């Protein structure tokens, strides 16, 4: 009955939104209501789509009328999640259109990421990856850590699907470390996915530990709705541990919840492993109905993955023993269809992943050349040619070394002149003389500038992991105001502002403290509060135009 009511509600909201698209009028009782009020009503009536529809469409029309593009993005996103699968991509496209109107990289990137997640939930992996990569192009231009790691999480899921378990585990461990403190649901999702990866690697004991931790954390964080996934994961894990009875019981306990969530992917996987449990103990007649449910979802939703294809082989074998050539032929056709889809999907995904994230072609080509060189016997002409090439390479490297040192020396002299002139600061003190920011209250501007002065004077910037949201929280401000004020009065985006302060600090230390000059890059990075040694090295060279070793060498010469 509940399932029927839910289907009727979804049908109602789909018909409602389509019929009201051109002539919907905001009810008088809602005309003066705020976005926050509408959001609360949408959340309150989440389980009753017939009631939610009025608030969803009021929210959307209000945003359109007021030309609030960021709110319009939220409006389309709400409608997208509330509608049937057929309409979700339509609302996703409208959401992206509105996002582009904001000219905000974070909002645009988030919208493409959301569209990719929708496609992934529908198991349209190719379309999901296309949108993830587009999202990455925008999100990489921001300092939004949540979006950055949310994207990493979903790329990890694609790598898991492809069987790149080591790479997926590495990404998921990063996500767990980042999400654990401030983002509980993404943290739990990452923990669950990590367990799935270890299961595919055969580390079943580690999977049990992760699932136990996940259930404990669900209880602690009050997110009971995710318990089903850890129980589902452990049920599958118990199949591999050969505890078939417990596996059946645990997976069956999750199926109703998965159906309610419309998670047909995990529902299908659950049916497959229950079937496998029965098959392993010789109860073939009980296994077959579960395999047929997997086949039904394959036909209805197009969902298949490499491990599930085995059930077609088992069904073909089963109906061969039953001397039923008609069903045997049907499942042979289904297996061929599944293999074709898997091959096409994997070919596309692997090509995309490698092109965007890896440089395998160069490595393969290098190994091929090395192999050829090892097998061939060089004659004198080849040896002379190789020697000549090496000599030319040596001359080029020598020339480049001296050219770079000359360039570094010029950059060093310019830096010393500028540093002496500005008293060691790359951010001039005459920064409050700029014209006021018109769209921010001047008292707010003055208060934030005063906090920035204190922040710089007390060298708080050398602490690790500063983000725009974290600093705005410390200042009791909002990220947009803080970002605009830094850009206006410091002439820099937030990340550049923090990094420049850190590098100025290191330059001052190296000039005045001979002990610090003995530090390696790792110690200097730690001293300045950089998250990694490589980041420090890159930022230092980008700002000064030279590596740290050359800078220290020249500083030491000045003391002689």
C-alpha positions in Angstrom: 0.0 0.0 0.0 2.8 2.4 0.9 4.5 1.7 -2.4 1.3 2.4 -4.3 0.7 5.7 -2.5 4.3 6.7 -3.3 3.8 5.9 -7.0 0.5 7.9 -7.0 2.2 10.8 -5.4 5.0 10.9 -7.9 2.5 10.6 -10.7 0.6 13.6 -9.2 3.7 15.8 -8.9 4.8 15.0 -12.5 1.4 15.9 -13.9 1.2 18.9 -11.6 4.5 20.4 -12.6 4.0 19.7 -16.3 0.4 21.2 -16.4 1.4 24.2 -14.2 4.6 25.1 -16.0 3.1 27.9 -18.0 0.2 29.0 -15.9 1.1 28.3 -12.3 0.2 31.2 -10.0 1.6 31.5 -6.5 -1.2 31.2 -3.9 -1.9 34.4 -2.0 -1.0 32.7 1.2 2.5 32.1 0.0 3.3 35.3 -1.9 5.1 36.9 1.0 6.8 33.8 2.3 10.6 33.5 2.3 12.7 30.9 0.6 13.6 29.5 4.0 9.9 29.0 4.9 9.3 27.2 1.6 12.3 25.0 2.0 11.1 24.0 5.5 7.7 23.1 4.1 9.3 21.1 1.3 11.3 19.2 3.8 8.3 18.7 6.2 6.1 17.2 3.5 8.9 15.2 1.8 6.9 12.0 2.1 3.7 13.4 0.7 4.5 14.7 -2.8 0.9 15.9 -3.4 1.4 18.5 -0.6 5.0 19.3 -1.5 4.2 20.2 -5.2 2.7 23.6 -4.3 5.7 24.6 -2.3 8.2 23.3 -4.9 6.6 25.3 -7.7 6.1 28.4 -5.6 9.8 28.3 -4.8 10.6 28.1 -8.5 8.2 30.8 -9.6 9.4 33.1 -6.9 13.0 32.7 -7.9 12.1 33.3 -11.6 10.1 36.4 -10.8 12.8 37.9 -8.6 15.6 36.7 -11.1 17.5 35.1 -8.2 19.6 32.7 -10.2 21.1 30.9 -7.3 17.7 30.3 -5.8 16.5 29.2 -9.2 19.2 26.5 -9.2 17.9 25.2 -5.9 14.3 25.3 -7.2 15.1 23.2 -10.2 17.3 20.9 -8.0 14.4 20.3 -5.6 12.0 19.5 -8.5 14.6 17.2 -10.1 14.8 15.1 -6.9 11.0 15.1 -6.5 10.2 13.9 -10.0 10.2 10.6 -11.9 13.3 9.4 -13.7 12.1 10.6 -17.0 11.9 14.2 -15.9 15.1 14.4 -13.8 17.4 15.1 -16.8 15.0 17.9 -18.0 15.2 19.7 -14.7 18.9 19.0 -14.4 19.4 20.9 -17.7 17.3 23.8 -16.4 19.4 23.8 -13.2 22.6 24.1 -15.2 21.2 26.9 -17.4 20.3 28.9 -14.2 23.7 28.1 -12.6 25.6 29.5 -15.6 23.6 32.8 -15.2 25.2 33.2 -11.7 28.8 33.2 -13.2 29.8 31.4 -10.0 32.2 28.5 -10.7 31.2 26.8 -7.5 27.5 26.8 -8.3 28.0 25.8 -11.9 30.4 23.0 -10.9 28.0 21.8 -8.2 25.2 21.7 -10.7 27.1 19.6 -13.2 28.2 17.3 -10.3 24.5 17.0 -9.2 23.5 16.1 -12.8 26.3 13.5 -12.9 25.1 12.0 -9.6 21.6 11.7 -11.0 22.9 9.8 -14.0 25.0 7.6 -11.8 22.0 6.7 -9.6 20.2 5.7 -12.8 23.4 3.6 -13.6 24.1 5.7 -16.8 27.8 5.7 -16.0 29.0 7.3 -19.3 26.8 10.3 -18.9 27.7 10.5 -15.2 31.4 10.6 -15.9 30.9 13.3 -18.7 29.2 15.5 -16.1 31.8 14.8 -13.4 34.6 15.9 -15.7 32.8 19.1 -16.7 32.1 19.8 -13.0 35.8 19.3 -12.3 36.7 22.1 -14.8 34.7 24.5 -12.8 35.3 23.2 -9.2 39.1 23.2 -9.8 38.9 27.0 -10.2 37.4 27.4 -6.6 38.7 26.9 -3.1 35.5 25.0 -2.1 36.9 21.9 -0.3 33.5 20.3 0.1 32.8 20.3 -3.6 36.4 19.2 -4.4 36.2 16.1 -2.2 32.6 15.4 -3.2 33.8 15.2 -6.7 36.7 12.9 -5.6 34.2 10.6 -4.0 32.2 10.2 -7.1 35.2 9.7 -9.3 36.2 7.0 -6.8 32.9 5.3 -7.4 33.6 5.2 -11.1 37.0 3.7 -10.5 35.4 1.1 -8.2 33.0 0.2 -11.0 35.9 -0.2 -13.4 37.8 -2.4 -11.0 40.6 0.2 -10.2 40.3 -0.7 -6.5 43.7 0.6 -5.3 43.0 4.0 -6.9 39.4 4.1 -5.5 40.7 3.2 -2.0 43.3 6.0 -2.1 40.6 8.6 -3.1 38.1 7.3 -0.5 40.6 7.5 2.3 41.2 11.1 1.4 37.5 11.7 1.5 37.0 10.0 4.8 39.8 12.1 6.4 38.2 15.3 5.0 34.5 14.6 5.6 34.8 13.0 9.1 34.8 16.2 11.1 32.2 18.4 9.4 30.2 16.4 6.9 28.8 13.2 8.5 26.7 11.8 5.7 29.5 12.1 3.0 31.8 10.6 5.6 29.5 7.6 6.1 29.0 7.2 2.3 32.8 7.2 1.8 33.3 4.6 4.6 30.7 2.3 3.0 32.3 2.6 -0.4 35.7 1.8 1.1 34.3 -1.4 2.5 33.0 -2.4 -1.0 36.5 -1.9 -2.5 38.2 -4.0 0.2 35.6 -6.7 -0.4 36.5 -6.8 -4.1 40.2 -7.1 -3.1 39.4 -10.1 -0.9 40.1 -8.4 2.4 37.0 -9.7 4.1 38.1 -9.1 7.7 38.8 -5.4 7.0 35.3 -5.2 5.4 33.7 -6.5 8.6 35.6 -4.0 10.7 34.5 -1.1 8.4 30.8 -2.2 8.4 30.9 -2.5 12.2 32.4 1.0 12.5 29.8 2.3 10.0 26.9 1.0 12.0 28.4 2.5 15.2 28.9 5.9 13.5 25.3 5.8 12.1 24.1 5.4 15.7 26.4 8.1 17.0 25.7 10.6 14.3 21.9 10.0 14.2 21.9 9.0 10.5 19.9 5.7 10.8 18.9 5.8 7.1 22.4 4.7 6.1 22.5 1.6 8.3 20.9 -0.4 5.5 24.0 0.0 3.3 26.4 -1.3 5.9 24.1 -4.3 6.6 23.8 -4.9 2.9 27.6 -4.7 2.5 28.2 -7.2 5.3 25.6 -9.6 3.9 27.6 -9.7 0.7 30.8 -10.0 2.6 29.4 -13.0 4.5 28.8 -14.8 1.2 32.6 -14.6 0.5 33.2 -15.7 4.1 31.0 -18.8 3.2 28.5 -18.0 5.9 25.6 -18.5 3.5 22.7 -18.6 5.9 23.7 -15.4 7.7 24.3 -13.7 4.3 20.8 -14.6 3.1 19.2 -13.3 6.3 21.2 -10.0 6.3 20.7 -9.2 2.7 17.0 -10.0 2.8 16.6 -7.6 5.8 17.7 -4.7 3.6 15.7 -5.3 0.4 12.5 -3.4 1.5 14.5 -0.3 2.5 16.3 -0.4 -0.8 13.1 -0.6 -2.8 11.7 2.4 -0.9 14.9 4.3 -1.7 14.5 3.2 -5.4 18.0 1.9 -5.2 17.5 -0.7 -7.9 21.3 -1.1 -8.2 21.9 -2.4 -4.7 18.5 -4.2 -4.9 19.7 -6.2 -7.9 23.1 -6.9 -6.3 21.2 -8.2 -3.2 19.1 -10.6 -5.3 22.2 -11.8 -7.1 24.1 -12.7 -3.8 21.0 -14.3 -2.2 20.8 -16.5 -5.4 24.5 -17.3 -5.1 24.1 -18.2 -1.4 21.4 -20.8 -2.3 23.4 -22.0 -5.3 26.5 -22.7 -3.2 24.5 -24.9 -0.8 22.9 -26.8 -3.7 19.5 -25.2 -3.4 19.3 -24.4 -7.1 15.5 -24.2 -7.3 15.6 -21.5 -4.6 18.4 -19.6 -6.3 16.8 -19.3 -9.7 13.9 -16.9 -8.7 16.5 -14.5 -7.3 18.6 -14.6 -10.5 15.4 -13.9 -12.5 14.8 -10.8 -10.4 18.3 -9.6 -11.4 17.3 -10.3 -15.1 14.1 -8.4 -14.6 15.9 -5.3 -13.3 18.4 -5.6 -16.2 15.5 -5.5 -18.7 13.6 -2.7 -16.8 16.5 -0.5 -15.8 19.4 -1.6 -18.0 21.5 -2.3 -14.8 24.4 -4.8 -15.1 27.9 -5.0 -13.8 30.7 -7.6 -14.3 30.0 -9.8 -11.2 26.3 -10.0 -12.0 26.8 -11.5 -15.4 27.7 -14.8 -13.8 24.0 -15.5 -13.0 23.3 -15.8 -16.7 26.0 -18.5 -17.0 24.4 -20.3 -14.0 20.9 -20.0 -15.5 22.1 -21.3 -18.9 23.7 -24.2 -17.1 20.6 -24.8 -15.0 18.2 -24.9 -17.9 20.5 -27.1 -19.8 20.2 -29.7 -17.1 16.4 -29.2 -17.2 16.4 -29.8 -21.0 14.7 -26.5 -21.6 16.3 -25.1 -24.8 13.8 -22.2 -25.0 14.9 -20.6 -21.7 18.5 -21.7 -22.3 18.5 -19.7 -25.6 16.8 -16.7 -23.9 19.5 -16.5 -21.2 22.3 -17.0 -23.8 20.9 -13.9 -25.7 20.7 -12.0 -22.4 24.3 -12.9 -21.6 25.4 -11.6 -25.0 23.4 -8.4 -24.5 25.0 -7.9 -21.1 28.5 -8.5 -22.4 27.9 -6.0 -25.2 26.7 -3.3 -22.8 29.5 -3.9 -20.4 32.1 -3.8 -23.2 30.8 -0.5 -24.6 30.5 1.1 -21.1 33.9 0.0 -20.0 35.6 1.1 -23.2 34.1 4.5 -22.9 34.8 5.0 -19.2 38.3 3.6 -19.3 39.1 5.9 -22.2 37.8 8.9 -20.4 39.4 8.2 -17.1 42.8 7.6 -18.7 42.6 10.7 -20.9 41.6 13.0 -18.1 43.4 11.6 -15.1 46.3 9.5 -16.3 49.1 9.6 -18.8 49.4 5.8 -19.5 50.3 6.2 -23.1 53.6 7.9 -22.3 54.5 5.2 -19.8 53.6 2.4 -22.3 55.6 4.0 -25.1 58.6 4.5 -22.8 58.5 0.8 -21.7 58.2 -0.3 -25.4 61.3 1.7 -26.4 63.3 0.4 -23.4 62.3 -3.2 -24.4 63.4 -2.6 -28.0 66.7 -1.1 -26.9 67.4 -4.1 -24.7 66.8 -6.6 -27.5 68.7 -4.9 -30.3 72.4 -5.1 -30.9 73.7 -1.6 -31.7 76.2 -1.2 -34.5 78.9 1.5 -34.5 76.7 4.0 -36.4 73.9 3.7 -33.9 76.3 4.0 -31.0 77.8 7.2 -32.5 74.3 8.6 -33.1 73.3 7.9 -29.5 76.5 9.4 -28.2 76.0 12.5 -30.3 72.4 12.8 -29.0 73.5 12.5 -25.4 76.2 15.1 -26.0 73.7 17.5 -27.5 71.4 16.8 -24.6 74.2 17.5 -22.2 75.0 20.8 -23.9 71.3 21.8 -23.8 71.0 20.9 -20.1 74.2 22.9 -19.3 72.9 25.9 -21.3 69.5 25.7 -19.6 71.1 25.4 -16.2 73.2 28.6 -16.7 70.3 30.4 -18.3 68.0 29.5 -15.4 70.6 30.7 -12.9 70.9 34.0 -14.7 67.1 34.4 -14.7 66.9 33.3 -11.0 69.5 35.9 -10.1 67.6 38.7 -11.8 64.4 37.6 -10.0 66.3 37.5 -6.7 67.6 41.0 -7.1 64.1 42.3 -8.0 62.7 40.5 -5.0 65.2 41.9 -2.6 64.6 45.5 -3.9 60.9 45.1 -3.6 61.1 43.4 -0.2 63.4 46.1 1.2 61.0 48.8 -0.2 57.9 47.2 1.3 59.5 46.1 4.6 59.3 42.5 3.8 55.6 42.5 2.8 54.1 41.7 -0.6 50.8 43.2 0.5 51.2 47.0 0.8 50.0 48.8 3.9 48.2 51.5 1.9 45.4 49.2 1.1 42.5 50.9 3.0 42.8 54.0 0.7 41.0 52.2 -2.1 37.4 53.2 -3.0 34.8 51.6 -0.7 32.8 48.5 -1.7 29.4 49.8 -2.4 27.4 46.6 -1.8 28.8 45.8 1.7 28.1 47.9 4.8 31.1 50.0 5.6 31.1 49.1 9.2 31.3 45.4 8.2 34.2 46.3 5.8 36.0 48.1 8.5 35.5 45.3 11.1 36.8 42.7 8.6 39.8 44.8 7.6 40.7 45.2 11.3 40.5 41.4 11.8 42.6 40.9 8.7 45.3 43.3 10.1 45.3 41.3 13.3 45.3 38.0 11.4 48.4 39.2 9.5 50.2 40.8 12.4 49.8 37.7 14.7 50.9 35.5 11.8 47.8 33.3 12.2 48.1 32.5 8.5 50.9 30.0 9.1 48.3 27.6 10.6 47.4 24.7 8.3 44.2 24.2 6.3 42.9 27.7 6.1 39.8 27.9 3.8 37.5 30.8 3.0 34.7 29.2 5.0 36.9 28.5 8.0 38.4 32.1 8.1 34.9 33.6 7.6 33.7 31.5 10.6 36.6 32.8 12.7 35.7 36.4 11.7 32.0 35.7 12.3 31.4 36.9 8.8 30.2 35.2 5.6 32.5 33.8 2.9 31.2 36.1 0.1 31.9 39.3 2.1 35.3 38.1 3.2 36.2 37.0 -0.4 35.1 40.3 -1.9 37.0 42.4 0.7 40.2 40.4 0.3 40.0 40.7 -3.5 39.3 44.5 -3.3 41.7 45.6 -0.6 44.4 43.0 -0.9 44.1 42.6 -4.7 44.1 38.8 -4.5 41.8 35.8 -4.4 41.7 34.0 -1.0 44.1 31.2 -1.8 46.7 33.5 -3.3 46.3 35.9 -0.3 47.0 33.1 2.2 49.9 31.5 0.2 51.6 34.9 -0.4 51.5 35.6 3.3 53.1 32.2 4.0 55.8 32.7 1.4 56.5 36.3 2.7 56.9 34.7 6.2 59.4 32.1 4.9 61.4 34.8 3.0 61.7 36.9 6.1 62.8 33.8 8.2 65.4 32.9 5.6 66.8 36.4 5.6 67.0 36.8 9.3 67.6 33.3 10.8 70.7 31.3 9.6 69.4 28.2 11.3 66.3 28.1 9.1 68.5 28.1 6.0 69.5 24.6 6.9 65.9 23.4 6.7 64.8 21.1 3.9 61.7 21.9 1.9 59.6 19.6 4.0 60.6 21.5 7.2 60.0 24.9 5.5 56.6 23.7 4.3 55.7 22.7 7.9 57.0 26.0 9.3 54.7 28.0 6.9 51.7 25.7 7.4 51.5 24.3 3.9 49.5 21.1 3.5 52.2 19.4 1.5 55.9 19.9 0.6 55.1 19.9 -3.2 52.6 22.6 -2.8 55.1 24.8 -0.9 57.8 24.2 -3.5 55.3 25.1 -6.4 54.0 28.2 -4.6 57.4 29.5 -3.6 58.8 29.2 -7.2 55.6 30.7 -8.7 55.8 33.7 -6.4 59.6 34.3 -6.3 60.6 33.0 -9.8 63.2 30.7 -8.3 63.5 27.5 -6.3 64.2 27.7 -2.5 67.7 26.2 -2.9 68.8 29.1 -5.1 67.2 31.7 -2.9 69.0 30.3 0.2 72.3 30.2 -1.7 72.0 33.9 -2.7 71.0 34.9 0.8 74.1 33.2 2.2 76.3 35.1 -0.3 74.9 38.4 1.0 76.1 37.6 4.5 79.7 36.9 3.4 
